[in-house]
Amino acid sequence: MNSSAYALSIDAPICRYVDLDSFTDLLPAQVLSAEECTRAASFRFPADRQRFVAAHIALRQALAEYTGLHQAALHLATGSFGKPSLSGHSRTQFSLSHSQGLALIAIGGRGPLGADVEQLRPMPDAAALAAEHFTRREQEALAATPAHERDRAFLTCWTRKEACLKAIGVGLLLSPQSFEVGVVPDCRSVELSVAGRILWLVLRPAPARMDCVGSLAEWRQTEARAGAGVANSTASSAAAANSPGATGAFGSSSRLAEAHA
C-alpha cells in the first residue's frame, strides 16, 4: 500500500450490515448488560425493542469474532459522553448504527471509529435540515443535485457528519456546520477544530447497498493549534478522553430521528 492509499485507509476489517427484522439469533439475550436491557425495555413498540436487542447481540457476535473472546466475556462500557468501549481491550475500536430494520457494524484496531447508516427514503424536509446542519457549500451542492438523486445526496452528507461525530465521541458538543464532508460518497480526510485542537479523520462510504446510505470515519491524528485557547472545556475533555494520541493513530442517527419525531 502506498503512502497516499494508507493516508486515506480506514482500519475496519469487520464492516457489515445486519438485517434486524430477519435476525433470529436472540437466544443469548442474557449476555446484554443491565444498561442495554434497561434501554431495550424503554422502547414502546415491540418491533423497536426487537431491533435494538438484535443490533446489540449482532455487535457482540462481531466483537467475539474479532477478539476471539466468548460473548459472555465481553463487557461494554459507556464513557462520560456516551461513546461505548470494550472494557480491557482499549485497542479494539467499534461503532454501531441502526436505521429502522438495518444495522451497520464496524470494528478495527487503530483509531476510534464512527459508523452511520440511514435507510434510503424520501426526505421532503431535506432543504430545511440542510440549512440547520450543513455548511454553505454543502447546501449549495445539495441544491444543485438532480432532484431524483437529492435524497441520497442528503443522506450521504448526513451520515458522513454523523460518522465523524461518532468517531470523536463529542456528539452535539460540536456543530455539524463547523466541518465539511460533502454530499458525494468519496474518500477524503476531514479536519475538525475542537477546543484548540485539530482532529484529522479519514472518511469513506460503507459498502454500497441500493436500500441505504452508510458512512465510516476513523480518527487518525490530533494536533495542538498554536496559540489557540480552550473555548469549550467540555468538548476539550471529550476529545481528550477519546483521542488516539497526538502523533497519530448520533442509538441510530439521533439528530435525524429527533428531527422527524
C-alpha positions as CSV (number, residue, x, y, z in Angstrom):
1,M,0.0,0.0,0.0
2,N,1.5,3.4,-1.0
3,S,1.5,6.4,1.4
4,S,-1.5,8.1,-0.2
5,A,-3.6,4.9,0.0
6,Y,-2.6,4.4,3.6
7,A,-3.4,8.1,4.4
8,L,-7.0,7.5,3.2
9,S,-7.4,4.0,4.6
10,I,-9.7,3.0,7.4
11,D,-8.8,0.1,9.6
12,A,-12.2,-1.8,9.9
13,P,-11.7,-5.4,8.9
14,I,-15.2,-6.1,10.1
15,C,-17.7,-3.8,8.4
16,R,-21.1,-5.4,7.8
17,Y,-24.8,-4.8,7.6
18,V,-27.3,-6.7,9.6
19,D,-30.9,-7.2,8.6
20,L,-32.5,-6.8,12.1
21,D,-36.0,-7.8,11.1
22,S,-34.8,-11.3,10.0
23,F,-32.2,-11.6,12.7
24,T,-33.3,-14.7,14.7
25,D,-30.3,-15.4,17.0
26,L,-32.0,-13.9,20.0
27,L,-31.3,-16.8,22.4
28,P,-28.2,-15.3,24.1
29,A,-30.0,-12.1,25.0
30,Q,-29.0,-12.7,28.6
31,V,-25.4,-11.6,27.6
32,L,-26.6,-8.0,27.3
33,S,-25.7,-5.6,30.0
34,A,-28.1,-4.3,32.6
35,E,-27.9,-0.9,30.8
36,E,-28.7,-2.4,27.4
37,C,-31.6,-4.4,28.9
38,T,-33.0,-1.2,30.5
39,R,-32.7,0.6,27.2
40,A,-34.4,-2.2,25.4
41,A,-37.3,-2.2,27.9
42,S,-37.8,1.5,27.4
43,F,-39.0,1.1,23.8
44,R,-42.7,1.5,23.5
45,F,-43.2,-0.7,20.4
46,P,-42.1,-4.4,20.4
47,A,-40.6,-4.1,16.9
48,D,-38.3,-1.3,18.0
49,R,-37.3,-3.3,21.1
50,Q,-36.6,-6.4,19.0
51,R,-34.4,-4.4,16.6
52,F,-32.4,-2.8,19.5
53,V,-31.8,-6.3,21.0
54,A,-30.9,-7.8,17.6
55,A,-28.4,-5.0,16.9
56,H,-26.6,-5.3,20.2
57,I,-26.5,-9.1,20.0
58,A,-25.1,-8.8,16.5
59,L,-22.5,-6.3,17.8
60,R,-21.4,-8.8,20.5
61,Q,-21.2,-11.6,18.0
62,A,-18.9,-9.4,15.8
63,L,-16.8,-8.4,18.7
64,A,-16.4,-12.0,19.8
65,E,-15.3,-12.9,16.2
66,Y,-12.8,-10.1,16.2
67,T,-11.3,-10.6,19.7
68,G,-11.6,-14.4,19.9
69,L,-13.5,-14.0,23.2
70,H,-16.8,-15.6,24.2
71,Q,-19.7,-13.2,24.1
72,A,-20.3,-13.6,27.8
73,A,-16.8,-12.4,28.4
74,L,-17.4,-9.1,26.6
75,H,-18.1,-6.2,28.9
76,L,-19.1,-2.9,27.2
77,A,-18.6,0.4,29.0
78,T,-20.0,3.8,28.1
79,G,-17.8,6.9,28.5
80,S,-18.9,10.2,30.0
81,F,-20.0,11.4,26.6
82,G,-21.8,8.3,25.5
83,K,-19.2,6.6,23.3
84,P,-19.1,2.8,24.0
85,S,-15.8,0.9,24.5
86,L,-14.8,-2.7,25.2
87,S,-13.5,-3.0,28.8
88,G,-10.0,-4.4,29.0
89,H,-9.4,-4.0,25.2
90,S,-8.6,-0.4,24.6
91,R,-7.2,-1.1,21.1
92,T,-10.4,-2.6,19.9
93,Q,-12.4,0.2,18.3
94,F,-16.0,-0.3,17.1
95,S,-19.1,1.6,16.2
96,L,-22.8,0.5,15.8
97,S,-25.5,2.3,13.9
98,H,-29.0,1.3,13.0
99,S,-31.8,2.8,11.0
100,Q,-35.2,1.1,11.1
101,G,-34.5,-2.6,10.3
102,L,-30.9,-2.3,9.2
103,A,-27.7,-2.1,11.3
104,L,-24.1,-1.2,10.3
105,I,-21.3,-2.6,12.5
106,A,-17.6,-1.6,12.1
107,I,-14.7,-3.0,14.2
108,G,-11.0,-2.3,13.9
109,G,-7.8,-1.9,15.9
110,R,-6.3,1.5,15.1
111,G,-8.1,4.8,15.5
112,P,-11.6,5.4,17.0
113,L,-14.3,4.5,14.5
114,G,-17.6,6.1,13.7
115,A,-20.3,4.3,11.6
116,D,-23.6,5.6,10.5
117,V,-26.4,4.3,8.3
118,E,-29.7,5.6,7.1
119,Q,-32.4,3.7,5.1
120,L,-32.8,5.4,1.8
121,R,-36.2,7.2,1.8
122,P,-37.9,10.4,0.6
123,M,-36.7,13.4,2.5
124,P,-39.2,16.2,1.9
125,D,-37.6,18.4,4.6
126,A,-34.0,17.9,3.3
127,A,-33.5,21.6,2.5
128,A,-34.7,22.7,5.9
129,L,-32.5,20.2,7.7
130,A,-29.5,21.1,5.5
131,A,-29.9,24.8,6.3
132,E,-29.6,23.8,10.0
133,H,-26.8,21.3,9.8
134,F,-24.8,21.6,6.6
135,T,-22.2,24.1,5.6
136,R,-23.0,26.7,2.9
137,R,-21.1,24.8,0.2
138,E,-22.8,21.6,1.1
139,Q,-26.2,23.3,0.9
140,E,-25.4,24.7,-2.5
141,A,-24.1,21.3,-3.7
142,L,-27.3,19.7,-2.5
143,A,-29.5,22.2,-4.2
144,A,-27.5,21.7,-7.5
145,T,-28.0,17.9,-7.3
146,P,-30.7,16.5,-9.7
147,A,-34.0,16.0,-7.9
148,H,-34.0,12.2,-8.3
149,E,-30.6,12.0,-6.6
150,R,-31.2,14.5,-3.9
151,D,-32.5,12.2,-1.2
152,R,-29.4,10.0,-1.5
153,A,-27.1,13.1,-1.6
154,F,-28.7,14.5,1.6
155,L,-28.4,11.2,3.5
156,T,-24.8,10.8,2.2
157,C,-23.8,14.2,3.8
158,W,-25.8,13.4,6.9
159,T,-24.3,10.0,7.6
160,R,-20.8,11.3,6.9
161,K,-21.2,14.0,9.5
162,E,-22.7,11.6,12.0
163,A,-19.8,9.1,11.4
164,C,-17.2,11.8,12.1
165,L,-19.0,12.9,15.3
166,K,-19.3,9.3,16.5
167,A,-15.6,8.7,15.9
168,I,-14.5,11.6,18.1
169,G,-17.3,11.0,20.6
170,V,-18.4,14.5,21.4
171,G,-21.8,14.3,19.7
172,L,-23.9,17.5,20.0
173,L,-21.0,19.4,21.6
174,L,-19.6,20.1,18.0
175,S,-21.8,21.8,15.4
176,P,-22.1,19.7,12.2
177,Q,-21.9,23.0,10.3
178,S,-18.4,23.5,11.6
179,F,-16.8,21.0,9.2
180,E,-17.1,19.9,5.6
181,V,-17.8,16.4,4.4
182,G,-19.5,16.9,1.0
183,V,-22.6,15.3,-0.5
184,V,-20.9,12.6,-2.6
185,P,-19.5,9.3,-1.2
186,D,-15.8,10.0,-1.8
187,C,-12.8,9.1,0.3
188,R,-11.2,12.1,2.0
189,S,-9.5,13.5,5.1
190,V,-11.6,15.8,7.3
191,E,-10.3,18.4,9.6
192,L,-12.3,19.2,12.8
193,S,-11.4,22.1,15.1
194,V,-12.3,21.2,18.7
195,A,-11.3,23.4,21.7
196,G,-7.9,24.4,20.4
197,R,-7.0,21.1,18.8
198,I,-7.1,20.0,15.2
199,L,-8.6,16.5,14.7
200,W,-7.8,14.7,11.5
201,L,-10.2,12.0,10.4
202,V,-10.4,9.7,7.3
203,L,-13.9,9.4,5.8
204,R,-15.2,6.9,3.3
205,P,-18.5,5.3,2.2
206,A,-19.6,2.0,3.8
207,P,-20.1,-0.9,1.4
208,A,-22.7,0.1,-1.2
209,R,-26.3,-1.0,-1.0
210,M,-29.3,0.1,-3.0
211,D,-31.6,0.5,0.0
212,C,-29.4,2.6,2.3
213,V,-26.6,5.1,2.7
214,G,-23.7,4.3,5.0
215,S,-20.5,6.1,6.0
216,L,-17.4,5.2,8.0
217,A,-14.9,7.6,9.7
218,E,-11.7,6.9,11.6
219,W,-10.0,9.4,13.9
220,R,-6.3,9.2,12.9
221,Q,-4.4,12.2,14.4
222,T,-4.7,15.1,16.8
223,E,-2.6,18.3,16.7
224,A,-2.5,21.3,19.0
225,R,-3.4,24.5,17.3
226,A,-0.6,27.1,18.1
227,G,-1.9,30.0,20.2
228,A,-5.4,28.7,20.5
229,G,-7.3,28.9,23.7
230,V,-9.7,26.3,25.0
231,A,-13.0,27.7,24.1
232,N,-15.1,24.8,25.3
233,S,-13.7,22.8,28.2
234,T,-16.5,20.1,27.9
235,A,-15.7,19.4,24.3
236,S,-12.0,19.5,25.1
237,S,-12.5,16.9,27.8
238,A,-14.4,14.7,25.5
239,A,-11.8,14.9,22.7
240,A,-9.0,14.2,25.2
241,A,-10.8,11.2,26.6
242,N,-11.3,9.6,23.2
243,S,-8.1,10.8,21.5
244,P,-6.0,8.3,19.5
245,G,-2.9,10.4,20.5
246,A,-1.1,13.4,19.3
247,T,1.2,11.6,16.9
248,G,-1.5,9.6,15.1
249,A,-3.1,6.6,15.2
250,F,-25.6,10.4,16.7
251,G,-28.5,4.6,19.0
252,S,-29.4,5.4,15.5
253,S,-28.9,8.8,13.9
254,S,-30.1,10.8,16.9
255,R,-30.5,14.2,15.3
256,L,-32.3,12.9,12.2
257,A,-34.6,10.8,14.4
258,E,-35.3,13.8,16.6
259,A,-35.9,16.0,13.5
260,H,-38.6,13.5,12.4
261,A,-40.1,12.8,15.8
